Amino acid sequence: RSRNGMKPILTLITGTRNRPAAIARLMGSIIQHTRVPFEMIVADASDKPFEGFIPDNVMMIEERPRLGHTRGYNRCFRLANGEWCLWLNDDAEVTEGYAENAIRFMEKNPKIGLGALVYSENGGPFHVNSAWGATYANFGIFKRELGEQIGFFDEDIEMYGADNSLAFRIL
């Protein structure tokens, strides 16, 4: 359930491992800037459990044994209750309006299966990833139902390239 007890519209997925300051910063930016009912699910492969503030609508799932990036994120995706799923790394931050704008864009463009988010990592400049002249979703948003249909991240890809593979499978 979201902060106000409503069913979440948005499920945010991330993973973390031994970076409590990064996950705390991400959670803080999400709490500060998310205006739609949301839940956040975190695959936590840290050596010791996160000891910071965890809001009621944030679920920290301990990875024991460690599943790795793709399987850890997929475990979280499968627990999602929101209509929309959005994944981020633990060192990202979100800004005011990100959720409403991303959802509005996706709803206005129903033929687009995956939206790419503009993001900042570790306080750096905001950007969207691109390769070979094409924008791709390093951090993206898609309908949970679509993710269920395609099986979320391809578990044959352990980490790097899982986002690209998801984009190609959605296409």
DSSP file (Angstrom, degrees, kcal/mol; ACC not computed):
  #  RESIDUE AA STRUCTURE BP1 BP2  ACC     N-H-->O    O-->H-N    N-H-->O    O-->H-N    TCO  KAPPA ALPHA  PHI   PSI    X-CA   Y-CA   Z-CA
    1    1 A R              0   0    0      0, 0.0     6,-0.2     0, 0.0     5,-0.1   0.000 360.0 360.0 360.0 150.9    0.0    0.0    0.0
    2    2 A S    >   -     0   0    0      4,-2.6     3,-1.9    37,-0.1    37,-0.1  -0.160 360.0 -86.6 -79.1 178.9    1.1    3.6   -0.6
    3    3 A R  T 3  S+     0   0    0     35,-0.3    -1,-0.1     1,-0.3    53,-0.1   0.838 130.0  46.2 -56.8 -35.8    1.6    6.2    2.0
    4    4 A N  T 3  S-     0   0    0      2,-0.1    -1,-0.3     3,-0.0     3,-0.1   0.282 120.7-105.5 -94.6  12.8   -2.0    7.2    2.0
    5    5 A G  S <  S+     0   0    0     -3,-1.9     2,-0.1     1,-0.3    -2,-0.1   0.412  79.3 129.1  83.8  -2.1   -3.3    3.6    2.1
    6    6 A M  S    S-     0   0    0      1,-0.1    -4,-2.6    -5,-0.1    -1,-0.3  -0.460  72.7 -90.7 -82.5 157.2   -4.3    3.5   -1.5
    7    7 A K        -     0   0    0     -6,-0.2    -1,-0.1    -2,-0.1     2,-0.0  -0.479  56.4-104.8 -61.4 134.5   -3.3    0.8   -4.0
    8    8 A P        -     0   0    0      0, 0.0    75,-0.4     0, 0.0    30,-0.2  -0.347  26.4-166.3 -67.5 142.3   -0.1    2.1   -5.6
    9    9 A I  S    S+     0   0    0     28,-2.7    75,-2.5    73,-0.2    74,-0.6   0.754  81.0  40.9 -86.4 -33.3   -0.2    3.4   -9.2
   10   10 A L  E     -ab  38  84A   0     27,-1.8    29,-2.0    72,-0.2     2,-0.5  -0.952  63.6-163.5-124.1 133.1    3.6    3.2   -9.4
   11   11 A T  E     -ab  39  85A   0     73,-2.7    75,-2.5    -2,-0.4     2,-0.5  -0.979  12.2-156.5-113.2 123.1    6.0    0.6   -8.1
   12   12 A L  E     -ab  40  86A   0     27,-2.8    29,-3.0    -2,-0.5     2,-0.4  -0.855  10.4-163.6 -99.0 131.6    9.7    1.7   -7.9
   13   13 A I  E     +ab  41  87A   0     73,-2.8    75,-2.4    -2,-0.5     2,-0.3  -0.937  19.5 147.6-118.5 135.0   12.2   -1.1   -8.1
   14   14 A T  E     -a   42   0A   0     27,-1.9    29,-2.6    -2,-0.4     2,-0.3  -0.968  28.4-142.8-152.8 169.9   15.9   -0.9   -7.1
   15   15 A G  E     -a   43   0A   0     73,-0.4    75,-0.6    -2,-0.3     2,-0.3  -0.929  15.4-173.5-131.1 158.9   18.7   -3.0   -5.7
   16   16 A T  E     -a   44   0A   0     27,-2.6    29,-2.9    -2,-0.3     2,-0.3  -0.992  12.1-171.0-150.3 154.9   21.5   -2.1   -3.3
   17   17 A R  S    S-     0   0    0     -2,-0.3    29,-0.1    27,-0.2    27,-0.1  -0.803  76.1 -29.6-152.0 107.5   24.6   -3.7   -1.8
   18   18 A N  S    S+     0   0    0     -2,-0.3     3,-0.1    30,-0.2    26,-0.0   0.817 101.7 111.8  58.0  36.6   26.6   -2.1    1.0
   19   19 A R     >  +     0   0    0      1,-0.1     4,-2.3     2,-0.1     5,-0.3  -0.510  28.2 158.9-133.8  66.8   25.7    1.5    0.0
   20   20 A P  H  > S+     0   0    0      0, 0.0     4,-2.1     0, 0.0     5,-0.2   0.849  75.0  53.1 -62.0 -35.0   23.4    2.7    2.8
   21   21 A A  H  > S+     0   0    0      2,-0.2     4,-2.1     1,-0.2     5,-0.1   0.906 110.1  48.6 -66.8 -39.3   24.0    6.4    2.0
   22   22 A A  H  > S+     0   0    0      2,-0.2     4,-2.5     1,-0.2    -1,-0.2   0.939 113.2  45.1 -66.3 -47.1   23.1    5.9   -1.7
   23   23 A I  H  X S+     0   0    0     -4,-2.3     4,-2.7     1,-0.2     5,-0.2   0.875 112.7  52.1 -67.8 -34.8   19.8    4.0   -0.9
   24   24 A A  H  X S+     0   0    0     -4,-2.1     4,-2.4    -5,-0.3    -1,-0.2   0.908 110.3  48.6 -64.7 -41.1   18.9    6.6    1.8
   25   25 A R  H  X S+     0   0    0     -4,-2.1     4,-2.3     2,-0.2    -2,-0.2   0.923 113.0  47.6 -65.2 -44.0   19.4    9.4   -0.7
   26   26 A L  H  X S+     0   0    0     -4,-2.5     4,-2.4    64,-0.4    68,-0.2   0.947 112.9  47.9 -61.5 -48.9   17.3    7.7   -3.4
   27   27 A M  H  X S+     0   0    0     -4,-2.7     4,-2.8     1,-0.2     5,-0.2   0.909 111.2  52.1 -59.0 -41.5   14.5    6.9   -0.9
   28   28 A G  H  X S+     0   0    0     -4,-2.4     4,-2.4     1,-0.2    -1,-0.2   0.910 110.1  47.2 -61.2 -42.9   14.6   10.5    0.3
   29   29 A S  H  X S+     0   0    0     -4,-2.3     4,-2.1     2,-0.2    -1,-0.2   0.882 113.0  49.5 -68.1 -36.0   14.3   11.9   -3.2
   30   30 A I  H  X S+     0   0    0     -4,-2.4     4,-1.6     2,-0.2    -2,-0.2   0.939 112.9  46.1 -66.2 -47.0   11.4    9.5   -3.9
   31   31 A I  H  < S+     0   0    0     -4,-2.8    -2,-0.2     1,-0.2    -1,-0.2   0.906 116.5  46.0 -61.7 -41.5    9.6   10.4   -0.8
   32   32 A Q  H  < S+     0   0    0     -4,-2.4    -1,-0.2    -5,-0.2    -2,-0.2   0.854 124.0  29.9 -69.6 -35.7   10.1   14.1   -1.4
   33   33 A H  H  < S+     0   0    0     -4,-2.1    64,-0.8    -5,-0.2     2,-0.6   0.399  90.0  99.2-113.5   2.4    9.1   14.1   -5.1
   34   34 A T     <  +     0   0    0     -4,-1.6     4,-0.1     1,-0.1    62,-0.1  -0.828  34.4 170.4 -99.3 119.9    6.5   11.4   -5.7
   35   35 A R        +     0   0    0     -2,-0.6    -1,-0.1     2,-0.1    -4,-0.0   0.342  55.5  78.2-109.1   2.9    3.0   12.7   -5.8
   36   36 A V  S    S-     0   0    0      1,-0.0     2,-0.1   -26,-0.0    63,-0.0  -0.808  99.2 -86.6-107.0 153.9    1.2    9.5   -7.0
   37   37 A P        +     0   0    0      0, 0.0   -28,-2.7     0, 0.0   -27,-1.8  -0.411  66.9 167.4 -57.6 127.1    0.4    6.6   -4.7
   38   38 A F  E     -a   10   0A   0    -30,-0.2     2,-0.3   -29,-0.2   -35,-0.3  -0.928  33.6-156.8-142.2 162.9    3.5    4.4   -4.8
   39   39 A E  E     -a   11   0A   0    -29,-2.0   -27,-2.8    -2,-0.3     2,-0.4  -0.952  14.2-149.8-131.8 156.0    5.4    1.5   -3.3
   40   40 A M  E     -ac  12  58A   0     17,-2.5    19,-3.2    -2,-0.3     2,-0.5  -0.996   6.4-165.7-128.2 133.2    9.1    0.9   -3.5
   41   41 A I  E     -ac  13  59A   0    -29,-3.0   -27,-1.9    -2,-0.4     2,-0.5  -0.981   7.3-167.1-122.6 125.8   10.7   -2.5   -3.4
   42   42 A V  E     -ac  14  60A   0     17,-3.1    19,-3.3    -2,-0.5     2,-0.8  -0.949  17.1-147.7-118.8 123.4   14.4   -2.9   -2.8
   43   43 A A  E     -ac  15  61A   0    -29,-2.6   -27,-2.6    -2,-0.5     2,-0.7  -0.821  24.4-163.3 -84.1 111.5   16.5   -6.0   -3.3
   44   44 A D  E     +ac  16  62A   0     17,-3.0    19,-2.6    -2,-0.8   -27,-0.2  -0.857  25.3 166.3-108.3 105.1   19.1   -5.6   -0.5
   45   45 A A        +     0   0    0    -29,-2.9   -28,-0.2    -2,-0.7    -1,-0.1   0.093  33.8 137.8-100.1  21.1   22.2   -7.8   -0.9
   46   46 A S        -     0   0    0    -30,-0.2    17,-0.1     1,-0.1    -2,-0.1  -0.227  65.6-120.1 -67.4 156.4   24.1   -5.8    1.7
   47   47 A D  S    S+     0   0    0      1,-0.1    -1,-0.1     2,-0.1    -3,-0.0   0.817 101.4  23.8 -66.6 -31.0   26.2   -7.6    4.3
   48   48 A K  S    S-     0   0    0      0, 0.0   -30,-0.2     0, 0.0    -1,-0.1  -0.980 100.2 -91.4-133.9 150.2   24.1   -6.2    7.1
   49   49 A P        -     0   0    0      0, 0.0     2,-0.1     0, 0.0    -2,-0.1  -0.174  49.5 -93.8 -59.7 148.8   20.5   -4.9    6.9
   50   50 A F        -     0   0    0      1,-0.1    10,-0.0    -4,-0.1     4,-0.0  -0.421  35.2-166.8 -61.1 132.4   19.8   -1.2    6.2
   51   51 A E        +     0   0    0     -2,-0.1    -1,-0.1    -3,-0.1     3,-0.1   0.353  52.0  97.4-108.2   4.1   19.5    0.7    9.5
   52   52 A G  S    S-     0   0    0      1,-0.2     2,-0.2   -32,-0.0    -2,-0.0  -0.141  89.6 -60.2 -83.6-175.9   18.0    4.0    8.2
   53   53 A F        -     0   0    0      1,-0.0    -1,-0.2    -2,-0.0    -2,-0.1  -0.460  49.3-168.4 -66.3 130.2   14.4    5.1    8.1
   54   54 A I        -     0   0    0     -2,-0.2     6,-0.0    -3,-0.1    -1,-0.0  -0.954  14.8-139.4-124.2 109.9   12.2    2.8    6.0
   55   55 A P    >   -     0   0    0      0, 0.0     3,-1.7     0, 0.0   -52,-0.0  -0.161  27.3-105.6 -63.0 162.4    8.7    4.2    5.3
   56   56 A D  T 3  S+     0   0    0      1,-0.3   -53,-0.0   -53,-0.1   -54,-0.0   0.794 119.3  53.4 -60.6 -30.1    5.7    1.9    5.4
   57   57 A N  T 3  S+     0   0    0    -18,-0.1   -17,-2.5     2,-0.0     2,-0.5   0.224  92.4  87.6 -94.5  16.4    5.4    1.8    1.6
   58   58 A V  E <   -c   40   0A   0     -3,-1.7     2,-0.6   -19,-0.2   -17,-0.2  -0.971  61.1-162.3-114.8 125.0    9.0    0.7    1.1
   59   59 A M  E     -c   41   0A   0    -19,-3.2   -17,-3.1    -2,-0.5     2,-0.7  -0.928   2.1-160.7-109.4 117.8    9.8   -3.0    1.2
   60   60 A M  E     -c   42   0A   0     -2,-0.6     2,-0.7   -19,-0.2   -17,-0.2  -0.882   8.9-163.9 -97.0 118.4   13.4   -4.0    1.8
   61   61 A I  E     -c   43   0A   0    -19,-3.3   -17,-3.0    -2,-0.7     2,-0.3  -0.904  13.7-137.5-107.7 113.9   13.9   -7.6    0.7
   62   62 A E  E     -c   44   0A   0     -2,-0.7     2,-1.0   -19,-0.2   -17,-0.2  -0.516  11.3-140.2 -70.8 132.1   17.1   -9.3    2.0
   63   63 A E        -     0   0    0    -19,-2.6     3,-0.1    -2,-0.3    -1,-0.1  -0.818  23.9-173.8 -94.6 100.2   18.8  -11.3   -0.7
   64   64 A R  S    S+     0   0    0     -2,-1.0     2,-0.2     1,-0.3    -2,-0.0  -0.912  80.5  23.2-135.9 108.0   20.1  -14.4    1.0
   65   65 A P  S    S-     0   0    0      0, 0.0    -1,-0.3     0, 0.0     2,-0.2   0.605 114.3-105.2 -75.0 168.3   21.7  -15.9   -0.8
   66   66 A R        -     0   0    0     -2,-0.2    -2,-0.1     1,-0.1   -21,-0.0  -0.407  31.9-169.0 -63.7 129.4   22.7  -13.1   -3.2
   67   67 A L        -     0   0    0      1,-0.2     4,-0.4    -2,-0.2    -1,-0.1   0.698  32.9-125.3 -93.6 -22.8   20.7  -13.4   -6.4
   68   68 A G     >  -     0   0    0      1,-0.1     4,-2.5     3,-0.1     5,-0.3  -0.189  38.9 -60.6  91.2 167.7   22.6  -10.8   -8.5
   69   69 A H  H  > S+     0   0    0      1,-0.2     4,-2.7     2,-0.2     5,-0.3   0.927 129.1  40.0 -53.5 -60.0   21.3   -7.8  -10.4
   70   70 A T  H  > S+     0   0    0     88,-1.8     4,-2.5     1,-0.2    83,-0.2   0.932 120.5  41.3 -65.1 -49.6   18.9   -9.4  -12.8
   71   71 A R  H  > S+     0   0    0     -4,-0.4     4,-2.2    87,-0.2    -1,-0.2   0.873 115.3  52.6 -67.5 -36.0   17.3  -12.0  -10.6
   72   72 A G  H  X S+     0   0    0     -4,-2.5     4,-1.6     2,-0.2    -2,-0.2   0.934 112.2  44.1 -64.2 -46.2   17.2   -9.6   -7.6
   73   73 A Y  H  X S+     0   0    0     -4,-2.7     4,-3.0    -5,-0.3    -2,-0.2   0.921 112.3  53.3 -64.0 -43.2   15.3   -7.0   -9.7
   74   74 A N  H  X S+     0   0    0     -4,-2.5     4,-2.4    -5,-0.3    -1,-0.2   0.885 104.2  55.6 -61.1 -38.0   13.0   -9.6  -11.2
   75   75 A R  H  X S+     0   0    0     -4,-2.2     4,-0.6     1,-0.2    -1,-0.2   0.922 111.5  44.9 -58.2 -42.8   12.1  -10.8   -7.7
   76   76 A C  H >X S+     0   0    0     -4,-1.6     3,-1.4     1,-0.2     4,-0.6   0.930 109.6  54.2 -66.8 -46.0   11.1   -7.3   -6.9
   77   77 A F  H >< S+     0   0    0     -4,-3.0     3,-1.4     1,-0.3    -2,-0.2   0.896 104.6  55.8 -54.3 -41.1    9.2   -6.9  -10.2
   78   78 A R  H 3< S+     0   0    0     -4,-2.4    -1,-0.3     1,-0.3    -2,-0.2   0.693 106.8  50.3 -68.9 -17.6    7.2  -10.0   -9.4
   79   79 A L  H << S+     0   0    0     -3,-1.4    -1,-0.3    -4,-0.6    -2,-0.2   0.492  85.1 123.9 -93.1  -5.6    6.1   -8.5   -6.1
   80   80 A A    <<  +     0   0    0     -3,-1.4     5,-0.1    -4,-0.6   -69,-0.1  -0.249  35.0 179.6 -63.6 140.4    4.9   -5.2   -7.7
   81   81 A N        +     0   0    0      3,-0.1    -1,-0.1   -71,-0.1     4,-0.1   0.509  49.8 102.0-112.3 -13.8    1.3   -4.1   -7.2
   82   82 A G  S    S-     0   0    0      2,-0.1   -73,-0.2     1,-0.1   -72,-0.2  -0.278  75.0-127.8 -73.3 157.9    1.4   -0.8   -9.1
   83   83 A E  S    S+     0   0    0    -74,-0.6    61,-2.5   -75,-0.4    62,-0.4   0.843  99.5  44.2 -67.9 -34.4    0.0   -0.4  -12.6
   84   84 A W  E    S-bD  10 143A   0    -75,-2.5   -73,-2.7    59,-0.3     2,-0.4  -0.888  72.2-154.9-114.2 142.0    3.4    1.0  -13.7
   85   85 A C  E     -bD  11 142A   0     57,-3.2    57,-2.2    -2,-0.4     2,-0.4  -0.953  11.7-178.3-114.4 137.7    6.9   -0.3  -12.8
   86   86 A L  E     -bD  12 141A   0    -75,-2.5   -73,-2.8    -2,-0.4     2,-0.4  -0.995   9.5-157.2-134.9 126.6    9.9    2.0  -12.8
   87   87 A W  E     +b   13   0A   0     53,-1.8    53,-0.4    -2,-0.4     2,-0.3  -0.861  16.0 167.5-110.7 145.3   13.4    0.8  -12.1
   88   88 A L        -     0   0    0    -75,-2.4   -73,-0.4    -2,-0.4     2,-0.2  -0.947  34.5-112.0-141.7 157.6   16.3    2.8  -10.9
   89   89 A N    >   -     0   0    0     -2,-0.3     3,-1.6   -75,-0.2   -73,-0.1  -0.566  36.3-110.4 -85.1 162.1   19.8    2.1   -9.5
   90   90 A D  T 3  S+     0   0    0    -75,-0.6   -64,-0.4     1,-0.3   -63,-0.1   0.668 115.5  58.8 -69.7 -15.2   20.4    3.0   -5.8
   91   91 A D  T 3  S+     0   0    0    -66,-0.1    31,-2.4   -65,-0.1    32,-0.3   0.317  88.9  96.6 -96.5   9.9   22.7    5.8   -6.8
   92   92 A A  E <   -F  121   0B   0     -3,-1.6     2,-0.3    29,-0.2    29,-0.2  -0.449  56.8-155.7 -89.4 167.6   20.1    7.7   -8.8
   93   93 A E  E     -F  120   0B   0     27,-1.1    27,-0.7    -2,-0.1     2,-0.3  -0.977   5.8-143.4-138.2 151.7   17.9   10.5   -7.6
   94   94 A V        -     0   0    0     -2,-0.3     2,-0.3   -68,-0.2    25,-0.1  -0.766  13.0-145.8-111.5 162.0   14.5   11.7   -8.9
   95   95 A T    >   -     0   0    0     -2,-0.3     3,-2.1     1,-0.1     4,-0.3  -0.773  38.9 -62.8-123.7 169.1   13.2   15.3   -9.1
   96   96 A E  T 3  S+     0   0    0     -2,-0.3    -1,-0.1     1,-0.3   -62,-0.1  -0.200 119.5  12.0 -51.0 131.4    9.8   17.0   -8.8
   97   97 A G  T 3> S+     0   0    0    -64,-0.8     4,-2.7    -3,-0.1     5,-0.3   0.373  85.4 123.9  85.2  -3.9    7.2   15.8  -11.3
   98   98 A Y  H <> S+     0   0    0     -3,-2.1     4,-2.3     1,-0.2     5,-0.2   0.915  77.0  42.6 -57.4 -45.7    9.2   12.8  -12.5
   99   99 A A  H  > S+     0   0    0    -66,-0.4     4,-2.7    -4,-0.3     5,-0.3   0.947 116.7  45.0 -69.3 -49.4    6.4   10.2  -11.8
  100  100 A E  H  > S+     0   0    0      1,-0.2     4,-2.7     2,-0.2     5,-0.2   0.917 116.3  47.4 -61.3 -43.4    3.5   12.3  -13.0
  101  101 A N  H  X S+     0   0    0     -4,-2.7     4,-2.5     2,-0.2    -1,-0.2   0.909 113.3  47.2 -66.0 -41.9    5.4   13.3  -16.2
  102  102 A A  H  X S+     0   0    0     -4,-2.3     4,-2.3    -5,-0.3    -2,-0.2   0.936 116.0  44.0 -65.5 -46.0    6.5    9.7  -16.9
  103  103 A I  H  X S+     0   0    0     -4,-2.7     4,-2.7     2,-0.2     5,-0.2   0.928 114.0  50.4 -65.3 -44.4    3.0    8.2  -16.4
  104  104 A R  H  X S+     0   0    0     -4,-2.7     4,-2.2    -5,-0.3    -2,-0.2   0.920 110.9  49.7 -59.3 -44.7    1.3   11.0  -18.4
  105  105 A F  H  X S+     0   0    0     -4,-2.5     4,-1.1     1,-0.2    -1,-0.2   0.928 112.4  47.0 -59.4 -46.3    3.8   10.5  -21.3
  106  106 A M  H  < S+     0   0    0     -4,-2.3     3,-0.3     1,-0.2     6,-0.2   0.899 112.5  49.4 -65.3 -40.1    3.2    6.8  -21.3
  107  107 A E  H  < S+     0   0    0     -4,-2.7    -1,-0.2     1,-0.2    -2,-0.2   0.850 111.4  49.1 -68.3 -33.6   -0.6    7.2  -21.1
  108  108 A K  H  < S+     0   0    0     -4,-2.2    -1,-0.2     1,-0.2    -2,-0.2   0.669 116.9  43.9 -77.2 -16.7   -0.6    9.7  -24.0
  109  109 A N    ><  +     0   0    0     -4,-1.1     3,-2.2    -3,-0.3    -1,-0.2  -0.593  66.1 167.1-127.3  68.6    1.6    7.4  -26.1
  110  110 A P  T 3  S+     0   0    0      0, 0.0    -1,-0.1     0, 0.0    -2,-0.1   0.662  72.8  64.1 -64.6 -15.2    0.0    3.9  -25.6
  111  111 A K  T 3  S+     0   0    0     -3,-0.1     2,-0.6     2,-0.0    -5,-0.1   0.620  85.0  86.8 -81.3 -11.1    2.1    2.4  -28.5
  112  112 A I    <   -     0   0    0     -3,-2.2     3,-0.1    -6,-0.2    -3,-0.1  -0.799  57.5-174.1 -89.3 121.4    5.3    3.1  -26.6
  113  113 A G        +     0   0    0     -2,-0.6    30,-0.4     1,-0.2     2,-0.4   0.723  68.7  33.0 -87.1 -22.2    5.9    0.1  -24.3
  114  114 A L        -     0   0    0     28,-0.1     2,-0.4    53,-0.1    -1,-0.2  -0.983  65.8-157.9-142.5 124.4    8.9    1.5  -22.5
  115  115 A G  E     -E  141   0A   0     26,-2.6    26,-1.9    -2,-0.4     2,-0.4  -0.820  14.5-137.4-101.8 142.6    9.8    5.1  -21.5
  116  116 A A  E     -E  140   0A   0     -2,-0.4     2,-0.3    24,-0.2    24,-0.2  -0.827  18.3-141.1 -98.3 135.2   13.3    6.3  -20.7
  117  117 A L        -     0   0    0     22,-2.5     2,-0.4    -2,-0.4    12,-0.3  -0.743  10.6-127.0 -97.9 142.5   13.8    8.6  -17.7
  118  118 A V        +     0   0    0     -2,-0.3     2,-0.3    10,-0.1    10,-0.2  -0.711  47.5 168.9 -76.9 135.4   16.2   11.5  -17.5
  119  119 A Y  B     -G  127   0C   0      8,-3.1     8,-2.4    -2,-0.4     2,-0.4  -0.943  34.5-137.5-149.5 166.3   18.3   10.9  -14.4
  120  120 A S  E     -F   93   0B   0    -27,-0.7   -27,-1.1    -2,-0.3     2,-0.5  -0.975  14.6-154.9-125.3 141.7   21.3   11.9  -12.3
  121  121 A E  E >  S-F   92   0B   0     -2,-0.4     3,-2.1     4,-0.4   -29,-0.2  -0.975  75.8 -10.8-117.7 132.5   23.7    9.6  -10.7
  122  122 A N  T 3  S-     0   0    0    -31,-2.4    -1,-0.1    -2,-0.5   -30,-0.1   0.823 127.9 -55.9  52.4  37.0   25.8   10.6   -7.6
  123  123 A G  T 3  S+     0   0    0    -32,-0.3    -1,-0.3     1,-0.2     3,-0.1   0.555 103.5 137.1  77.7   7.5   24.7   14.3   -8.0
  124  124 A G    <   -     0   0    0     -3,-2.1    -1,-0.2     1,-0.2    -2,-0.1  -0.031  63.7 -59.3 -76.0-174.8   26.0   14.5  -11.6
  125  125 A P        -     0   0    0      0, 0.0    -4,-0.4     0, 0.0     2,-0.3  -0.305  57.3-107.3 -67.6 150.5   24.2   16.2  -14.5
  126  126 A F        +     0   0    0     -6,-0.1     2,-0.3    -3,-0.1    -6,-0.2  -0.601  56.3 143.8 -78.6 137.9   20.8   15.0  -15.5
  127  127 A H  B     -G  119   0C   0     -8,-2.4    -8,-3.1    -2,-0.3     2,-0.4  -0.946  45.2-120.4-158.8 173.4   20.8   13.1  -18.8
  128  128 A V        -     0   0    0     -2,-0.3   -10,-0.1   -10,-0.2     9,-0.1  -0.979  38.9-111.0-123.1 142.1   19.2   10.2  -20.7
  129  129 A N        +     0   0    0      7,-0.4     7,-2.0    -2,-0.4     2,-0.3  -0.376  37.6 175.8 -74.3 150.2   21.4    7.3  -21.9
  130  130 A S  E     -H  135   0D   0      5,-0.3     2,-0.3    -2,-0.1     5,-0.2  -0.989  12.4-170.9-149.2 153.1   22.0    6.8  -25.6
  131  131 A A  E >  S-H  134   0D   0      3,-2.3     3,-1.9    -2,-0.3    -2,-0.0  -0.988  75.4  -0.2-144.8 136.1   24.1    4.4  -27.6
  132  132 A W  T 3  S-     0   0    0     -2,-0.3     3,-0.1     1,-0.3    -1,-0.1   0.836 131.7 -55.9  53.7  35.7   24.8    4.6  -31.3
  133  133 A G  T 3  S+     0   0    0      1,-0.2     2,-0.4     0, 0.0    -1,-0.3   0.535 115.3 110.7  80.0   6.6   22.6    7.6  -31.6
  134  134 A A  E <   -H  131   0D   0     -3,-1.9    -3,-2.3     0, 0.0    -1,-0.2  -0.951  66.0-127.1-119.6 134.2   19.5    6.0  -30.0
  135  135 A T  E     -H  130   0D   0     -2,-0.4     2,-0.3    -5,-0.2    -5,-0.3  -0.517  32.4-177.2 -70.9 139.8   18.0    6.8  -26.6
  136  136 A Y        -     0   0    0     -7,-2.0     2,-1.3    -2,-0.2    -7,-0.4  -0.968  32.8-104.5-139.2 160.6   17.5    3.8  -24.4
  137  137 A A        +     0   0    0     -2,-0.3     3,-0.2     1,-0.2    30,-0.1  -0.651  39.6 161.4 -90.1  89.2   16.1    3.2  -21.0
  138  138 A N  S    S+     0   0    0     -2,-1.3     2,-0.4     1,-0.4    -1,-0.2   0.873  93.5  20.7 -66.1 -37.7   18.9    2.7  -18.5
  139  139 A F  S    S+     0   0    0    -22,-0.3   -22,-2.5    -3,-0.2    -1,-0.4  -0.999  97.9 169.3-125.8 126.7   16.1    3.6  -16.0
  140  140 A G  E     - E   0 116A   0     -2,-0.4   -53,-1.8   -53,-0.4     2,-0.4  -0.843  32.3-135.2-140.8 171.7   12.7    3.1  -17.5
  141  141 A I  E     +DE  86 115A   0    -26,-1.9   -26,-2.6    -2,-0.3     2,-0.3  -0.987  29.5 154.8-129.5 137.8    8.9    2.8  -16.9
  142  142 A F  E     -D   85   0A   0    -57,-2.2   -57,-3.2    -2,-0.4     2,-0.2  -0.969  49.1 -82.8-153.1 163.1    6.5    0.2  -18.3
  143  143 A K  E  >  -D   84   0A   0    -30,-0.4     4,-2.0    -2,-0.3     3,-0.4  -0.523  34.1-133.4 -70.0 135.8    3.1   -1.3  -17.5
  144  144 A R  H  > S+     0   0    0    -61,-2.5     4,-2.5     1,-0.2     5,-0.2   0.896 106.2  58.5 -56.0 -41.9    3.5   -4.1  -15.0
  145  145 A E  H  > S+     0   0    0    -62,-0.4     4,-2.0     1,-0.2    -1,-0.2   0.891 105.5  49.2 -56.8 -41.0    1.2   -6.3  -17.1
  146  146 A L  H  > S+     0   0    0     -3,-0.4     4,-2.0     2,-0.2    -1,-0.2   0.918 109.6  51.7 -64.8 -43.5    3.6   -5.9  -20.1
  147  147 A G  H  X>S+     0   0    0     -4,-2.0     5,-2.0     1,-0.2     4,-1.4   0.899 109.0  50.7 -59.1 -40.9    6.5   -6.9  -17.8
  148  148 A E  H  <5S+     0   0    0     -4,-2.5    -1,-0.2     1,-0.2    -2,-0.2   0.894 108.4  53.2 -63.4 -39.5    4.6  -10.0  -16.7
  149  149 A Q  H  <5S+     0   0    0     -4,-2.0    -2,-0.2     1,-0.2    -1,-0.2   0.882 117.9  34.6 -63.7 -39.2    4.0  -10.9  -20.3
  150  150 A I  H  <5S-     0   0    0     -4,-2.0    -1,-0.2    -5,-0.1    -2,-0.2   0.544 112.5-113.0 -96.2  -6.6    7.6  -10.8  -21.3
  151  151 A G  T  <5 -     0   0    0     -4,-1.4    -3,-0.2    -5,-0.2    -4,-0.1   0.710  43.7-107.1  85.6  20.5    9.1  -12.0  -18.0
  152  152 A F  S   <S+     0   0    0     -5,-2.0     2,-0.1    -6,-0.2   -78,-0.0  -0.280  88.2  13.9  59.8-140.2   10.8   -8.7  -16.9
  153  153 A F  S    S-     0   0    0    -83,-0.2     2,-0.6     1,-0.1    10,-0.1  -0.371  87.1-108.9 -68.7 145.1   14.6   -8.8  -17.2
  154  154 A D    >   -     0   0    0      8,-0.3     3,-1.9     1,-0.1    -1,-0.1  -0.640  23.7-152.6 -73.9 114.5   16.1  -11.6  -19.2
  155  155 A E  T 3  S+     0   0    0     -2,-0.6    -1,-0.1     1,-0.3   -84,-0.1   0.520  88.9  73.6 -74.8  -3.2   17.8  -13.8  -16.6
  156  156 A D  T 3  S+     0   0    0      1,-0.1     2,-0.6   -86,-0.1    -1,-0.3   0.643  90.0  68.2 -75.9 -14.7   20.4  -15.1  -19.1
  157  157 A I  S <  S-     0   0    0     -3,-1.9    -1,-0.1     1,-0.1   -87,-0.1  -0.925  72.6-163.3-106.5 114.1   21.9  -11.6  -18.8
  158  158 A E        -     0   0    0     -2,-0.6   -88,-1.8     2,-0.1   -87,-0.2   0.848  64.7 -44.2 -71.3 -35.0   23.4  -11.2  -15.3
  159  159 A M  S >  S+     0   0    0      1,-0.4     3,-2.3   -90,-0.2     4,-0.3   0.087 111.4  67.4-155.7 -84.6   23.8   -7.5  -15.2
  160  160 A Y  T 3  S+     0   0    0      1,-0.3    -1,-0.4     2,-0.1    -2,-0.1  -0.346 110.1  22.7 -63.5 124.6   25.1   -5.2  -18.0
  161  161 A G  T 3> S+     0   0    0     -2,-0.1     4,-2.8    -3,-0.1    -1,-0.3   0.285  84.8 113.1 103.6  -8.5   22.7   -5.3  -20.9
  162  162 A A  H <> S+     0   0    0     -3,-2.3     4,-2.2     1,-0.2    -8,-0.3   0.901  81.3  48.5 -62.2 -38.8   19.6   -6.3  -18.9
  163  163 A D  H  > S+     0   0    0     -4,-0.3     4,-2.1     2,-0.2    -1,-0.2   0.907 112.5  47.5 -67.5 -41.7   18.0   -2.9  -19.6
  164  164 A N  H  > S+     0   0    0      2,-0.2     4,-2.4     1,-0.2    -2,-0.2   0.921 111.7  50.8 -63.8 -43.5   18.8   -3.1  -23.3
  165  165 A S  H  X S+     0   0    0     -4,-2.8     4,-2.5     1,-0.2    -2,-0.2   0.904 108.5  51.8 -61.2 -42.0   17.5   -6.6  -23.6
  166  166 A L  H  X S+     0   0    0     -4,-2.2     4,-2.4     1,-0.2    -1,-0.2   0.917 109.1  51.1 -60.2 -43.6   14.2   -5.5  -21.9
  167  167 A A  H  X S+     0   0    0     -4,-2.1     4,-2.4     1,-0.2    -2,-0.2   0.925 111.6  46.6 -60.5 -45.6   13.9   -2.7  -24.4
  168  168 A F  H  < S+     0   0    0     -4,-2.4    -1,-0.2     1,-0.2    -2,-0.2   0.897 112.4  50.0 -65.3 -39.7   14.3   -5.0  -27.3
  169  169 A R  H  < S+     0   0    0     -4,-2.5    -1,-0.2     1,-0.2    -2,-0.2   0.873 110.7  49.6 -68.4 -36.3   11.9   -7.6  -25.9
  170  170 A I  H  <        0   0    0     -4,-2.4    -2,-0.2     1,-0.3    -1,-0.2   0.915 360.0 360.0 -66.8 -42.0    9.3   -4.9  -25.3
  171  171 A L     <        0   0    0     -4,-2.4    -1,-0.3    -5,-0.2    -2,-0.2   0.524 360.0 360.0 -60.0 360.0    9.8   -3.7  -28.9
